[in-house]
Amino acid sequence: MKYYIISGEASGDLHGANLMKALLQEDVNAYFRFWGGDLMEAVGGTLVKHYRELAFMGFAEVVMNLRTITKNLSFCKQDIETFKPDVIIYIDYPGFNLRIAKWAKPKGYKNHYYISPQIWAWKEGRIKDIKRDIDQMYVILPFEKQFYEDKHAFPVHFVGHPLIDAIADRQQVDEFGFRKDNGFSNKPIIALLPGSRKQEIKKILSVMLSLVDDYKDYQFVIAGAPGQDYAFYQQFIKKSNVHFLNNKTYDLLSISTAALVTSGTATLETALFKVPQVVCYKGSWVSYQIGKRVVNLDYISLVNLILNKESVTELIQDDFNTKRLKKELNTLLDPNERTNMFLDYYDLECDLGGKGASENTAKLIYNAINATT
């Protein structure tokens, strides 16, 4: 069968790649055409657009790039009509994907959505579009199934979280060799995950690095984001105990003592690696002012949302400063506080279920399409 997959971010590239691998186990004749990244391209098929061309952060940034977004929507529709897929699979990226789904549904295309838009956080009115345009929804957070089915009478499949698969299936790193190969000393590592887009990295990384001189007994390692090259990060690396590592975030987390993490999927990844963390976020003033008025959440990190309590500290906007960050990092390094966080991380993993999200989703998609052809 022919699968058209649309993913617009780095995390979607990871989950899309794993889903593609699982689909190939179900359908040896699967052919993929997709919007995604390097990981999806490595599985096979045709990469139409790289997510580097698609990621715009915040309300103001989206407005500034409306012309590009409109062109991409038009191109995507034309590309789908030329390809004539058996199914379109949308991975998160709702602002774009829901527009394509609205266009595709009346034309008879099968719309399957993997990793739900976070309408439980904001834009809950999108449920009308989802109920009208989406044939099957596959959710990865346990509270999403209750949200859709109990509150909105829309049946969905809870498939588990794909990060558990991605982390469990990775090859274990040899810590001694890893440190040696990357020029790291034997000092404990504080991992810095400042996001994936240039706008957020510029705002966040400089504050993270302002702590470096106060922690001489540690080394700081910046996790480079997929799609951003080393030349961009060089402007921030000015201390001897600051290192850079590209495209090896999981290996880095597996040997880190603590982490400073920009809000998003990385907060959950860090928790699944059992690394104590502080969650950091700072956007443009305009985007933040709009966001705090429309987002209906008590927390911004997935860890706290799933546990429904503040397990990890969140430093947002003005609270994200050198003084507060230092205070919270000191807390992370306290043995008693670390134990409490580890216990919360255990509860988190139990709530997310076991392995198999990609395989579960692939089976459901393949069987659903076969049943209608």
Secondary structure, DSSP 8 states (H G I E B T S, - for coil): -EEEEEE-SHHHHHHHHHHHHHHHHH-TT-EEEEEE-HHHHHHSSEEEEEGGGT---HHHHHHHTHHHHHHHHHHHHHHHHHH--SEEEEES-HHHHHHHHHHHGGGT--EEEES---TTTS-GGGHHHHHHH-SEEEE-SHHHHHIIIIIH----EE---HHHHHHHTS----HHHHHHHTT--SS-EEEEE--SSHHHHHHHHHHHHTTGGG-TTSEEEEEE-TT--HHHHGGG--STTEEEEES-HHHHHHT-SEEEEESSHHHHHHHHTT--EEEEE---HHHHHHHHHH---S-SSHHHHHHTS--SEEEEGGG-SHHHHHHHHHHHTSHHHHHHHHHHHHHHHHHH--S-HHHHHHHHHHHHHHHT-
